[in-house]
Amino acid sequence: MALAAVTIRVMPTSPQVDLKKLKNEIEKIITKIGGILHSNEEQPIAFGLKAIIFIIGWPESKDPDVIESELAKVKDVNSIEITDVRRAFG
């Protein structure tokens, strides 16, 4: 099974959102839909708001739009954006 490395930017609804809780919930969903979590990091945006950047392994045979549609359902998520998709080697 060939994997793609997919980078996703998740924007919370406000700076008051508990990012640790949000990360945990998103990680569970990524695993449930068939992704393999590689890493996540917080990226400052403005006025205390931080985006969460996830890098996941995703089967090339599956449409990456599934990721956006599933994560958009999570409470406290304002937006989801796939910012990069690359073929993973190794």
PyMOL Python script that loads the backbone (N, CA, C, O; Angstrom):
from pymol import cmd

cmd.read_pdbstr("""\
ATOM      1  N   MET A   1       0.851  -1.177   0.000  1.00  0.00           N
ATOM      2  CA  MET A   1       0.000   0.000   0.000  1.00  0.00           C
ATOM      3  C   MET A   1       0.898   1.241   0.000  1.00  0.00           C
ATOM      4  O   MET A   1       1.707   1.430   0.909  1.00  0.00           O
ATOM      5  N   ALA A   2       0.749   2.071  -1.013  1.00  0.00           N
ATOM      6  CA  ALA A   2       1.516   3.308  -1.108  1.00  0.00           C
ATOM      7  C   ALA A   2       0.876   4.374  -0.223  1.00  0.00           C
ATOM      8  O   ALA A   2      -0.347   4.472  -0.123  1.00  0.00           O
ATOM      9  N   LEU A   3       1.726   5.162   0.412  1.00  0.00           N
ATOM     10  CA  LEU A   3       1.241   6.217   1.294  1.00  0.00           C
ATOM     11  C   LEU A   3       1.611   7.593   0.751  1.00  0.00           C
ATOM     12  O   LEU A   3       2.648   7.780   0.115  1.00  0.00           O
ATOM     13  N   ALA A   4       0.734   8.537   1.024  1.00  0.00           N
ATOM     14  CA  ALA A   4       1.011   9.941   0.754  1.00  0.00           C
ATOM     15  C   ALA A   4       1.213  10.625   2.099  1.00  0.00           C
ATOM     16  O   ALA A   4       0.592  10.255   3.095  1.00  0.00           O
ATOM     17  N   ALA A   5       2.084  11.621   2.117  1.00  0.00           N
ATOM     18  CA  ALA A   5       2.246  12.456   3.307  1.00  0.00           C
ATOM     19  C   ALA A   5       1.348  13.664   3.113  1.00  0.00           C
ATOM     20  O   ALA A   5       1.538  14.448   2.183  1.00  0.00           O
ATOM     21  N   VAL A   6       0.371  13.809   3.997  1.00  0.00           N
ATOM     22  CA  VAL A   6      -0.621  14.876   3.880  1.00  0.00           C
ATOM     23  C   VAL A   6      -0.440  15.839   5.052  1.00  0.00           C
ATOM     24  O   VAL A   6      -0.396  15.428   6.211  1.00  0.00           O
ATOM     25  N   THR A   7      -0.336  17.125   4.727  1.00  0.00           N
ATOM     26  CA  THR A   7      -0.233  18.165   5.749  1.00  0.00           C
ATOM     27  C   THR A   7      -1.576  18.876   5.830  1.00  0.00           C
ATOM     28  O   THR A   7      -2.126  19.315   4.820  1.00  0.00           O
ATOM     29  N   ILE A   8      -2.094  18.980   7.053  1.00  0.00           N
ATOM     30  CA  ILE A   8      -3.421  19.554   7.281  1.00  0.00           C
ATOM     31  C   ILE A   8      -3.302  20.687   8.291  1.00  0.00           C
ATOM     32  O   ILE A   8      -2.637  20.545   9.317  1.00  0.00           O
ATOM     33  N   ARG A   9      -3.952  21.819   7.996  1.00  0.00           N
ATOM     34  CA  ARG A   9      -4.000  22.919   8.962  1.00  0.00           C
ATOM     35  C   ARG A   9      -5.415  23.002   9.526  1.00  0.00           C
ATOM     36  O   ARG A   9      -6.385  23.161   8.785  1.00  0.00           O
ATOM     37  N   VAL A  10      -5.514  22.892  10.840  1.00  0.00           N
ATOM     38  CA  VAL A  10      -6.794  22.959  11.540  1.00  0.00           C
ATOM     39  C   VAL A  10      -6.850  24.283  12.294  1.00  0.00           C
ATOM     40  O   VAL A  10      -5.975  24.585  13.106  1.00  0.00           O
ATOM     41  N   MET A  11      -7.884  25.067  12.016  1.00  0.00           N
ATOM     42  CA  MET A  11      -8.083  26.335  12.706  1.00  0.00           C
ATOM     43  C   MET A  11      -9.202  26.171  13.735  1.00  0.00           C
ATOM     44  O   MET A  11     -10.322  25.809  13.377  1.00  0.00           O
ATOM     45  N   PRO A  12      -8.907  26.436  15.013  1.00  0.00           N
ATOM     46  CA  PRO A  12      -9.957  26.369  16.038  1.00  0.00           C
ATOM     47  C   PRO A  12     -10.873  27.586  15.931  1.00  0.00           C
ATOM     48  O   PRO A  12     -10.549  28.562  15.255  1.00  0.00           O
ATOM     49  N   THR A  13     -12.003  27.515  16.598  1.00  0.00           N
ATOM     50  CA  THR A  13     -12.986  28.598  16.527  1.00  0.00           C
ATOM     51  C   THR A  13     -12.560  29.838  17.301  1.00  0.00           C
ATOM     52  O   THR A  13     -13.010  30.940  16.985  1.00  0.00           O
ATOM     53  N   SER A  14     -11.698  29.684  18.314  1.00  0.00           N
ATOM     54  CA  SER A  14     -11.257  30.840  19.093  1.00  0.00           C
ATOM     55  C   SER A  14      -9.964  30.512  19.840  1.00  0.00           C
ATOM     56  O   SER A  14      -9.583  29.345  19.939  1.00  0.00           O
ATOM     57  N   PRO A  15      -9.290  31.533  20.364  1.00  0.00           N
ATOM     58  CA  PRO A  15      -8.081  31.285  21.155  1.00  0.00           C
ATOM     59  C   PRO A  15      -8.354  30.548  22.469  1.00  0.00           C
ATOM     60  O   PRO A  15      -7.431  30.003  23.074  1.00  0.00           O
ATOM     61  N   GLN A  16      -9.600  30.529  22.910  1.00  0.00           N
ATOM     62  CA  GLN A  16      -9.945  29.880  24.176  1.00  0.00           C
ATOM     63  C   GLN A  16     -10.123  28.361  24.062  1.00  0.00           C
ATOM     64  O   GLN A  16     -10.289  27.687  25.079  1.00  0.00           O
ATOM     65  N   VAL A  17     -10.090  27.823  22.859  1.00  0.00           N
ATOM     66  CA  VAL A  17     -10.273  26.381  22.661  1.00  0.00           C
ATOM     67  C   VAL A  17      -9.089  25.636  23.287  1.00  0.00           C
ATOM     68  O   VAL A  17      -7.936  26.036  23.125  1.00  0.00           O
ATOM     69  N   ASP A  18      -9.389  24.556  23.999  1.00  0.00           N
ATOM     70  CA  ASP A  18      -8.361  23.699  24.591  1.00  0.00           C
ATOM     71  C   ASP A  18      -7.706  22.895  23.464  1.00  0.00           C
ATOM     72  O   ASP A  18      -8.267  21.910  22.983  1.00  0.00           O
ATOM     73  N   LEU A  19      -6.505  23.330  23.050  1.00  0.00           N
ATOM     74  CA  LEU A  19      -5.847  22.702  21.908  1.00  0.00           C
ATOM     75  C   LEU A  19      -5.426  21.263  22.177  1.00  0.00           C
ATOM     76  O   LEU A  19      -5.423  20.435  21.266  1.00  0.00           O
ATOM     77  N   LYS A  20      -5.075  20.966  23.407  1.00  0.00           N
ATOM     78  CA  LYS A  20      -4.685  19.589  23.738  1.00  0.00           C
ATOM     79  C   LYS A  20      -5.869  18.644  23.537  1.00  0.00           C
ATOM     80  O   LYS A  20      -5.721  17.567  22.959  1.00  0.00           O
ATOM     81  N   LYS A  21      -7.025  19.047  24.010  1.00  0.00           N
ATOM     82  CA  LYS A  21      -8.232  18.240  23.850  1.00  0.00           C
ATOM     83  C   LYS A  21      -8.600  18.112  22.369  1.00  0.00           C
ATOM     84  O   LYS A  21      -8.979  17.037  21.904  1.00  0.00           O
ATOM     85  N   LEU A  22      -8.482  19.219  21.642  1.00  0.00           N
ATOM     86  CA  LEU A  22      -8.798  19.211  20.214  1.00  0.00           C
ATOM     87  C   LEU A  22      -7.841  18.291  19.451  1.00  0.00           C
ATOM     88  O   LEU A  22      -8.273  17.536  18.580  1.00  0.00           O
ATOM     89  N   LYS A  23      -6.548  18.350  19.770  1.00  0.00           N
ATOM     90  CA  LYS A  23      -5.562  17.470  19.128  1.00  0.00           C
ATOM     91  C   LYS A  23      -5.913  16.002  19.366  1.00  0.00           C
ATOM     92  O   LYS A  23      -5.892  15.196  18.437  1.00  0.00           O
ATOM     93  N   ASN A  24      -6.233  15.662  20.607  1.00  0.00           N
ATOM     94  CA  ASN A  24      -6.569  14.270  20.937  1.00  0.00           C
ATOM     95  C   ASN A  24      -7.767  13.772  20.141  1.00  0.00           C
ATOM     96  O   ASN A  24      -7.762  12.651  19.632  1.00  0.00           O
ATOM     97  N   GLU A  25      -8.794  14.610  20.036  1.00  0.00           N
ATOM     98  CA  GLU A  25      -9.995  14.217  19.307  1.00  0.00           C
ATOM     99  C   GLU A  25      -9.691  14.028  17.821  1.00  0.00           C
ATOM    100  O   GLU A  25     -10.159  13.070  17.204  1.00  0.00           O
ATOM    101  N   ILE A  26      -8.912  14.935  17.253  1.00  0.00           N
ATOM    102  CA  ILE A  26      -8.566  14.840  15.835  1.00  0.00           C
ATOM    103  C   ILE A  26      -7.690  13.620  15.568  1.00  0.00           C
ATOM    104  O   ILE A  26      -7.867  12.935  14.560  1.00  0.00           O
ATOM    105  N   GLU A  27      -6.749  13.349  16.463  1.00  0.00           N
ATOM    106  CA  GLU A  27      -5.891  12.177  16.302  1.00  0.00           C
ATOM    107  C   GLU A  27      -6.711  10.893  16.282  1.00  0.00           C
ATOM    108  O   GLU A  27      -6.419   9.991  15.498  1.00  0.00           O
ATOM    109  N   LYS A  28      -7.731  10.796  17.131  1.00  0.00           N
ATOM    110  CA  LYS A  28      -8.594   9.618  17.155  1.00  0.00           C
ATOM    111  C   LYS A  28      -9.330   9.458  15.831  1.00  0.00           C
ATOM    112  O   LYS A  28      -9.451   8.348  15.313  1.00  0.00           O
ATOM    113  N   ILE A  29      -9.819  10.566  15.287  1.00  0.00           N
ATOM    114  CA  ILE A  29     -10.554  10.510  14.019  1.00  0.00           C
ATOM    115  C   ILE A  29      -9.627  10.125  12.880  1.00  0.00           C
ATOM    116  O   ILE A  29      -9.999   9.314  12.032  1.00  0.00           O
ATOM    117  N   ILE A  30      -8.429  10.690  12.843  1.00  0.00           N
ATOM    118  CA  ILE A  30      -7.464  10.363  11.789  1.00  0.00           C
ATOM    119  C   ILE A  30      -7.178   8.864  11.782  1.00  0.00           C
ATOM    120  O   ILE A  30      -7.156   8.235  10.724  1.00  0.00           O
ATOM    121  N   THR A  31      -6.963   8.304  12.954  1.00  0.00           N
ATOM    122  CA  THR A  31      -6.704   6.866  13.058  1.00  0.00           C
ATOM    123  C   THR A  31      -7.927   6.061  12.623  1.00  0.00           C
ATOM    124  O   THR A  31      -7.796   5.062  11.916  1.00  0.00           O
ATOM    125  N   LYS A  32      -9.104   6.491  13.040  1.00  0.00           N
ATOM    126  CA  LYS A  32     -10.351   5.787  12.725  1.00  0.00           C
ATOM    127  C   LYS A  32     -10.612   5.739  11.221  1.00  0.00           C
ATOM    128  O   LYS A  32     -11.116   4.734  10.719  1.00  0.00           O
ATOM    129  N   ILE A  33     -10.277   6.808  10.492  1.00  0.00           N
ATOM    130  CA  ILE A  33     -10.564   6.839   9.052  1.00  0.00           C
ATOM    131  C   ILE A  33      -9.422   6.276   8.206  1.00  0.00           C
ATOM    132  O   ILE A  33      -9.494   6.294   6.978  1.00  0.00           O
ATOM    133  N   GLY A  34      -8.373   5.777   8.856  1.00  0.00           N
ATOM    134  CA  GLY A  34      -7.320   5.081   8.128  1.00  0.00           C
ATOM    135  C   GLY A  34      -6.018   5.829   7.955  1.00  0.00           C
ATOM    136  O   GLY A  34      -5.139   5.375   7.222  1.00  0.00           O
ATOM    137  N   GLY A  35      -5.875   6.965   8.614  1.00  0.00           N
ATOM    138  CA  GLY A  35      -4.632   7.719   8.536  1.00  0.00           C
ATOM    139  C   GLY A  35      -3.642   7.266   9.596  1.00  0.00           C
ATOM    140  O   GLY A  35      -4.012   6.630  10.582  1.00  0.00           O
ATOM    141  N   ILE A  36      -2.376   7.605   9.376  1.00  0.00           N
ATOM    142  CA  ILE A  36      -1.321   7.294  10.333  1.00  0.00           C
ATOM    143  C   ILE A  36      -0.704   8.614  10.765  1.00  0.00           C
ATOM    144  O   ILE A  36      -0.070   9.299   9.962  1.00  0.00           O
ATOM    145  N   LEU A  37      -0.885   8.972  12.022  1.00  0.00           N
ATOM    146  CA  LEU A  37      -0.381  10.244  12.520  1.00  0.00           C
ATOM    147  C   LEU A  37       1.134  10.233  12.561  1.00  0.00           C
ATOM    148  O   LEU A  37       1.736   9.322  13.128  1.00  0.00           O
ATOM    149  N   HIS A  38       1.749  11.232  11.967  1.00  0.00           N
ATOM    150  CA  HIS A  38       3.198  11.373  12.003  1.00  0.00           C
ATOM    151  C   HIS A  38       3.600  12.422  13.024  1.00  0.00           C
ATOM    152  O   HIS A  38       4.451  12.162  13.875  1.00  0.00           O
ATOM    153  N   SER A  39       2.995  13.611  12.951  1.00  0.00           N
ATOM    154  CA  SER A  39       3.341  14.667  13.901  1.00  0.00           C
ATOM    155  C   SER A  39       2.257  15.732  13.923  1.00  0.00           C
ATOM    156  O   SER A  39       1.390  15.787  13.051  1.00  0.00           O
ATOM    157  N   ASN A  40       2.332  16.577  14.946  1.00  0.00           N
ATOM    158  CA  ASN A  40       1.480  17.763  15.003  1.00  0.00           C
ATOM    159  C   ASN A  40       2.244  18.867  15.714  1.00  0.00           C
ATOM    160  O   ASN A  40       3.101  18.607  16.559  1.00  0.00           O
ATOM    161  N   GLU A  41       1.923  20.090  15.360  1.00  0.00           N
ATOM    162  CA  GLU A  41       2.549  21.235  16.020  1.00  0.00           C
ATOM    163  C   GLU A  41       1.584  22.414  15.975  1.00  0.00           C
ATOM    164  O   GLU A  41       0.703  22.491  15.119  1.00  0.00           O
ATOM    165  N   GLU A  42       1.775  23.318  16.913  1.00  0.00           N
ATOM    166  CA  GLU A  42       0.960  24.528  16.957  1.00  0.00           C
ATOM    167  C   GLU A  42       1.680  25.631  16.206  1.00  0.00           C
ATOM    168  O   GLU A  42       2.900  25.769  16.292  1.00  0.00           O
ATOM    169  N   GLN A  43       0.895  26.423  15.460  1.00  0.00           N
ATOM    170  CA  GLN A  43       1.452  27.526  14.686  1.00  0.00           C
ATOM    171  C   GLN A  43       0.706  28.803  15.075  1.00  0.00           C
ATOM    172  O   GLN A  43      -0.498  28.907  14.842  1.00  0.00           O
ATOM    173  N   PRO A  44       1.414  29.786  15.670  1.00  0.00           N
ATOM    174  CA  PRO A  44       0.752  31.047  16.035  1.00  0.00           C
ATOM    175  C   PRO A  44       0.216  31.756  14.785  1.00  0.00           C
ATOM    176  O   PRO A  44       0.889  31.815  13.756  1.00  0.00           O
ATOM    177  N   ILE A  45      -0.993  32.285  14.890  1.00  0.00           N
ATOM    178  CA  ILE A  45      -1.611  33.014  13.779  1.00  0.00           C
ATOM    179  C   ILE A  45      -1.663  34.506  14.121  1.00  0.00           C
ATOM    180  O   ILE A  45      -0.928  35.301  13.534  1.00  0.00           O
ATOM    181  N   ALA A  46      -2.524  34.889  15.066  1.00  0.00           N
ATOM    182  CA  ALA A  46      -2.628  36.284  15.500  1.00  0.00           C
ATOM    183  C   ALA A  46      -3.541  36.377  16.709  1.00  0.00           C
ATOM    184  O   ALA A  46      -4.462  35.575  16.865  1.00  0.00           O
ATOM    185  N   PHE A  47      -3.287  37.354  17.558  1.00  0.00           N
ATOM    186  CA  PHE A  47      -4.152  37.647  18.708  1.00  0.00           C
ATOM    187  C   PHE A  47      -4.405  36.430  19.591  1.00  0.00           C
ATOM    188  O   PHE A  47      -5.507  36.258  20.112  1.00  0.00           O
ATOM    189  N   GLY A  48      -3.395  35.591  19.759  1.00  0.00           N
ATOM    190  CA  GLY A  48      -3.510  34.410  20.613  1.00  0.00           C
ATOM    191  C   GLY A  48      -4.065  33.179  19.925  1.00  0.00           C
ATOM    192  O   GLY A  48      -4.060  32.093  20.504  1.00  0.00           O
ATOM    193  N   LEU A  49      -4.544  33.329  18.699  1.00  0.00           N
ATOM    194  CA  LEU A  49      -5.087  32.189  17.958  1.00  0.00           C
ATOM    195  C   LEU A  49      -3.941  31.357  17.395  1.00  0.00           C
ATOM    196  O   LEU A  49      -2.981  31.892  16.841  1.00  0.00           O
ATOM    197  N   LYS A  50      -4.057  30.043  17.546  1.00  0.00           N
ATOM    198  CA  LYS A  50      -3.043  29.119  17.026  1.00  0.00           C
ATOM    199  C   LYS A  50      -3.708  28.071  16.157  1.00  0.00           C
ATOM    200  O   LYS A  50      -4.768  27.546  16.497  1.00  0.00           O
ATOM    201  N   ALA A  51      -3.075  27.769  15.029  1.00  0.00           N
ATOM    202  CA  ALA A  51      -3.510  26.664  14.178  1.00  0.00           C
ATOM    203  C   ALA A  51      -2.763  25.414  14.624  1.00  0.00           C
ATOM    204  O   ALA A  51      -1.688  25.500  15.217  1.00  0.00           O
ATOM    205  N   ILE A  52      -3.337  24.262  14.336  1.00  0.00           N
ATOM    206  CA  ILE A  52      -2.651  22.991  14.589  1.00  0.00           C
ATOM    207  C   ILE A  52      -2.318  22.397  13.228  1.00  0.00           C
ATOM    208  O   ILE A  52      -3.193  22.221  12.381  1.00  0.00           O
ATOM    209  N   ILE A  53      -1.045  22.092  13.032  1.00  0.00           N
ATOM    210  CA  ILE A  53      -0.582  21.505  11.782  1.00  0.00           C
ATOM    211  C   ILE A  53      -0.329  20.015  12.026  1.00  0.00           C
ATOM    212  O   ILE A  53       0.485  19.642  12.871  1.00  0.00           O
ATOM    213  N   PHE A  54      -1.030  19.181  11.283  1.00  0.00           N
ATOM    214  CA  PHE A  54      -0.868  17.729  11.376  1.00  0.00           C
ATOM    215  C   PHE A  54      -0.194  17.227  10.111  1.00  0.00           C
ATOM    216  O   PHE A  54      -0.509  17.685   9.013  1.00  0.00           O
ATOM    217  N   ILE A  55       0.721  16.299  10.258  1.00  0.00           N
ATOM    218  CA  ILE A  55       1.275  15.580   9.118  1.00  0.00           C
ATOM    219  C   ILE A  55       0.904  14.118   9.324  1.00  0.00           C
ATOM    220  O   ILE A  55       1.230  13.517  10.347  1.00  0.00           O
ATOM    221  N   ILE A  56       0.217  13.558   8.333  1.00  0.00           N
ATOM    222  CA  ILE A  56      -0.256  12.183   8.460  1.00  0.00           C
ATOM    223  C   ILE A  56       0.143  11.371   7.226  1.00  0.00           C
ATOM    224  O   ILE A  56       0.375  11.914   6.146  1.00  0.00           O
ATOM    225  N   GLY A  57       0.212  10.067   7.422  1.00  0.00           N
ATOM    226  CA  GLY A  57       0.339   9.137   6.311  1.00  0.00           C
ATOM    227  C   GLY A  57      -1.065   8.770   5.868  1.00  0.00           C
ATOM    228  O   GLY A  57      -1.921   8.454   6.695  1.00  0.00           O
ATOM    229  N   TRP A  58      -1.303   8.813   4.558  1.00  0.00           N
ATOM    230  CA  TRP A  58      -2.641   8.562   4.039  1.00  0.00           C
ATOM    231  C   TRP A  58      -2.534   7.628   2.830  1.00  0.00           C
ATOM    232  O   TRP A  58      -1.720   7.880   1.942  1.00  0.00           O
ATOM    233  N   PRO A  59      -3.328   6.565   2.773  1.00  0.00           N
ATOM    234  CA  PRO A  59      -3.276   5.657   1.622  1.00  0.00           C
ATOM    235  C   PRO A  59      -3.557   6.412   0.319  1.00  0.00           C
ATOM    236  O   PRO A  59      -4.554   7.126   0.211  1.00  0.00           O
ATOM    237  N   GLU A  60      -2.675   6.250  -0.659  1.00  0.00           N
ATOM    238  CA  GLU A  60      -2.857   6.956  -1.930  1.00  0.00           C
ATOM    239  C   GLU A  60      -4.152   6.557  -2.634  1.00  0.00           C
ATOM    240  O   GLU A  60      -4.690   7.324  -3.432  1.00  0.00           O
ATOM    241  N   SER A  61      -4.642   5.377  -2.343  1.00  0.00           N
ATOM    242  CA  SER A  61      -5.867   4.903  -2.994  1.00  0.00           C
ATOM    243  C   SER A  61      -7.129   5.580  -2.443  1.00  0.00           C
ATOM    244  O   SER A  61      -8.198   5.479  -3.045  1.00  0.00           O
ATOM    245  N   LYS A  62      -7.008   6.267  -1.307  1.00  0.00           N
ATOM    246  CA  LYS A  62      -8.165   6.928  -0.696  1.00  0.00           C
ATOM    247  C   LYS A  62      -8.129   8.424  -0.993  1.00  0.00           C
ATOM    248  O   LYS A  62      -7.061   9.035  -1.044  1.00  0.00           O
ATOM    249  N   ASP A  63      -9.302   8.996  -1.188  1.00  0.00           N
ATOM    250  CA  ASP A  63      -9.433  10.426  -1.464  1.00  0.00           C
ATOM    251  C   ASP A  63      -9.118  11.233  -0.199  1.00  0.00           C
ATOM    252  O   ASP A  63      -9.735  10.994   0.839  1.00  0.00           O
ATOM    253  N   PRO A  64      -8.174  12.184  -0.258  1.00  0.00           N
ATOM    254  CA  PRO A  64      -7.853  12.981   0.935  1.00  0.00           C
ATOM    255  C   PRO A  64      -8.986  13.920   1.366  1.00  0.00           C
ATOM    256  O   PRO A  64      -8.955  14.453   2.475  1.00  0.00           O
ATOM    257  N   ASP A  65      -9.980  14.125   0.505  1.00  0.00           N
ATOM    258  CA  ASP A  65     -11.115  14.968   0.888  1.00  0.00           C
ATOM    259  C   ASP A  65     -11.898  14.366   2.053  1.00  0.00           C
ATOM    260  O   ASP A  65     -12.612  15.076   2.763  1.00  0.00           O
ATOM    261  N   VAL A  66     -11.760  13.055   2.245  1.00  0.00           N
ATOM    262  CA  VAL A  66     -12.408  12.382   3.380  1.00  0.00           C
ATOM    263  C   VAL A  66     -11.900  12.990   4.692  1.00  0.00           C
ATOM    264  O   VAL A  66     -12.662  13.156   5.645  1.00  0.00           O
ATOM    265  N   ILE A  67     -10.615  13.318   4.728  1.00  0.00           N
ATOM    266  CA  ILE A  67     -10.021  13.895   5.933  1.00  0.00           C
ATOM    267  C   ILE A  67     -10.723  15.205   6.274  1.00  0.00           C
ATOM    268  O   ILE A  67     -11.158  15.407   7.407  1.00  0.00           O
ATOM    269  N   GLU A  68     -10.830  16.094   5.285  1.00  0.00           N
ATOM    270  CA  GLU A  68     -11.468  17.392   5.521  1.00  0.00           C
ATOM    271  C   GLU A  68     -12.914  17.239   5.972  1.00  0.00           C
ATOM    272  O   GLU A  68     -13.348  17.901   6.914  1.00  0.00           O
ATOM    273  N   SER A  69     -13.654  16.373   5.305  1.00  0.00           N
ATOM    274  CA  SER A  69     -15.072  16.243   5.647  1.00  0.00           C
ATOM    275  C   SER A  69     -15.274  15.678   7.050  1.00  0.00           C
ATOM    276  O   SER A  69     -16.190  16.101   7.754  1.00  0.00           O
ATOM    277  N   GLU A  70     -14.441  14.734   7.466  1.00  0.00           N
ATOM    278  CA  GLU A  70     -14.581  14.156   8.810  1.00  0.00           C
ATOM    279  C   GLU A  70     -14.129  15.134   9.899  1.00  0.00           C
ATOM    280  O   GLU A  70     -14.790  15.262  10.929  1.00  0.00           O
ATOM    281  N   LEU A  71     -13.022  15.813   9.677  1.00  0.00           N
ATOM    282  CA  LEU A  71     -12.511  16.728  10.708  1.00  0.00           C
ATOM    283  C   LEU A  71     -13.356  17.988  10.829  1.00  0.00           C
ATOM    284  O   LEU A  71     -13.384  18.608  11.892  1.00  0.00           O
ATOM    285  N   ALA A  72     -14.043  18.377   9.766  1.00  0.00           N
ATOM    286  CA  ALA A  72     -14.905  19.557   9.815  1.00  0.00           C
ATOM    287  C   ALA A  72     -16.082  19.357  10.766  1.00  0.00           C
ATOM    288  O   ALA A  72     -16.696  20.333  11.197  1.00  0.00           O
ATOM    289  N   LYS A  73     -16.403  18.112  11.098  1.00  0.00           N
ATOM    290  CA  LYS A  73     -17.515  17.806  12.000  1.00  0.00           C
ATOM    291  C   LYS A  73     -17.144  17.978  13.476  1.00  0.00           C
ATOM    292  O   LYS A  73     -18.021  17.971  14.340  1.00  0.00           O
ATOM    293  N   VAL A  74     -15.854  18.130  13.766  1.00  0.00           N
ATOM    294  CA  VAL A  74     -15.388  18.194  15.149  1.00  0.00           C
ATOM    295  C   VAL A  74     -15.769  19.536  15.770  1.00  0.00           C
ATOM    296  O   VAL A  74     -15.595  20.594  15.167  1.00  0.00           O
ATOM    297  N   LYS A  75     -16.292  19.461  16.991  1.00  0.00           N
ATOM    298  CA  LYS A  75     -16.648  20.668  17.739  1.00  0.00           C
ATOM    299  C   LYS A  75     -15.393  21.524  17.939  1.00  0.00           C
ATOM    300  O   LYS A  75     -14.304  20.990  18.152  1.00  0.00           O
ATOM    301  N   ASP A  76     -15.543  22.820  17.871  1.00  0.00           N
ATOM    302  CA  ASP A  76     -14.483  23.816  18.060  1.00  0.00           C
ATOM    303  C   ASP A  76     -13.524  23.926  16.878  1.00  0.00           C
ATOM    304  O   ASP A  76     -12.494  24.591  16.989  1.00  0.00           O
ATOM    305  N   VAL A  77     -13.840  23.289  15.747  1.00  0.00           N
ATOM    306  CA  VAL A  77     -13.028  23.444  14.539  1.00  0.00           C
ATOM    307  C   VAL A  77     -13.719  24.454  13.634  1.00  0.00           C
ATOM    308  O   VAL A  77     -14.876  24.278  13.252  1.00  0.00           O
ATOM    309  N   ASN A  78     -12.993  25.513  13.298  1.00  0.00           N
ATOM    310  CA  ASN A  78     -13.525  26.537  12.406  1.00  0.00           C
ATOM    311  C   ASN A  78     -13.302  26.152  10.946  1.00  0.00           C
ATOM    312  O   ASN A  78     -14.206  26.272  10.119  1.00  0.00           O
ATOM    313  N   SER A  79     -12.080  25.684  10.634  1.00  0.00           N
ATOM    314  CA  SER A  79     -11.800  25.303   9.256  1.00  0.00           C
ATOM    315  C   SER A  79     -10.683  24.272   9.196  1.00  0.00           C
ATOM    316  O   SER A  79      -9.865  24.152  10.108  1.00  0.00           O
ATOM    317  N   ILE A  80     -10.676  23.532   8.090  1.00  0.00           N
ATOM    318  CA  ILE A  80      -9.671  22.512   7.806  1.00  0.00           C
ATOM    319  C   ILE A  80      -9.126  22.821   6.425  1.00  0.00           C
ATOM    320  O   ILE A  80      -9.889  23.117   5.506  1.00  0.00           O
ATOM    321  N   GLU A  81      -7.816  22.754   6.273  1.00  0.00           N
ATOM    322  CA  GLU A  81      -7.226  22.962   4.957  1.00  0.00           C
ATOM    323  C   GLU A  81      -6.091  21.959   4.747  1.00  0.00           C
ATOM    324  O   GLU A  81      -5.177  21.857   5.565  1.00  0.00           O
ATOM    325  N   ILE A  82      -6.164  21.228   3.646  1.00  0.00           N
ATOM    326  CA  ILE A  82      -5.050  20.375   3.261  1.00  0.00           C
ATOM    327  C   ILE A  82      -4.070  21.281   2.530  1.00  0.00           C
ATOM    328  O   ILE A  82      -4.381  21.810   1.463  1.00  0.00           O
ATOM    329  N   THR A  83      -2.888  21.458   3.106  1.00  0.00           N
ATOM    330  CA  THR A  83      -1.923  22.401   2.543  1.00  0.00           C
ATOM    331  C   THR A  83      -0.863  21.735   1.684  1.00  0.00           C
ATOM    332  O   THR A  83      -0.177  22.414   0.920  1.00  0.00           O
ATOM    333  N   ASP A  84      -0.712  20.409   1.793  1.00  0.00           N
ATOM    334  CA  ASP A  84       0.311  19.721   1.006  1.00  0.00           C
ATOM    335  C   ASP A  84      -0.005  18.228   0.944  1.00  0.00           C
ATOM    336  O   ASP A  84      -0.444  17.631   1.927  1.00  0.00           O
ATOM    337  N   VAL A  85       0.226  17.643  -0.218  1.00  0.00           N
ATOM    338  CA  VAL A  85       0.097  16.201  -0.398  1.00  0.00           C
ATOM    339  C   VAL A  85       1.315  15.769  -1.214  1.00  0.00           C
ATOM    340  O   VAL A  85       1.563  16.294  -2.300  1.00  0.00           O
ATOM    341  N   ARG A  86       2.069  14.815  -0.683  1.00  0.00           N
ATOM    342  CA  ARG A  86       3.259  14.305  -1.363  1.00  0.00           C
ATOM    343  C   ARG A  86       3.313  12.795  -1.260  1.00  0.00           C
ATOM    344  O   ARG A  86       2.797  12.201  -0.313  1.00  0.00           O
ATOM    345  N   ARG A  87       3.937  12.194  -2.232  1.00  0.00           N
ATOM    346  CA  ARG A  87       4.149  10.745  -2.154  1.00  0.00           C
ATOM    347  C   ARG A  87       5.206  10.500  -1.075  1.00  0.00           C
ATOM    348  O   ARG A  87       6.259  11.137  -1.068  1.00  0.00           O
ATOM    349  N   ALA A  88       4.916   9.583  -0.179  1.00  0.00           N
ATOM    350  CA  ALA A  88       5.842   9.243   0.907  1.00  0.00           C
ATOM    351  C   ALA A  88       6.717   8.077   0.458  1.00  0.00           C
ATOM    352  O   ALA A  88       6.224   7.112  -0.125  1.00  0.00           O
ATOM    353  N   PHE A  89       7.989   8.170   0.727  1.00  0.00           N
ATOM    354  CA  PHE A  89       8.919   7.104   0.401  1.00  0.00           C
ATOM    355  C   PHE A  89       9.482   6.521   1.667  1.00  0.00           C
ATOM    356  O   PHE A  89       9.571   7.212   2.681  1.00  0.00           O
ATOM    357  N   GLY A  90       9.864   5.267   1.632  1.00  0.00           N
ATOM    358  CA  GLY A  90      10.540   4.666   2.752  1.00  0.00           C
ATOM    359  C   GLY A  90       9.678   3.788   3.513  1.00  0.00           C
ATOM    360  O   GLY A  90      10.115   3.200   4.503  1.00  0.00           O
TER     361      GLY A  90
END
""", "prot")
cmd.dss("prot")
cmd.show_as("cartoon", "prot")
cmd.util.cbc("prot")
cmd.orient("prot")
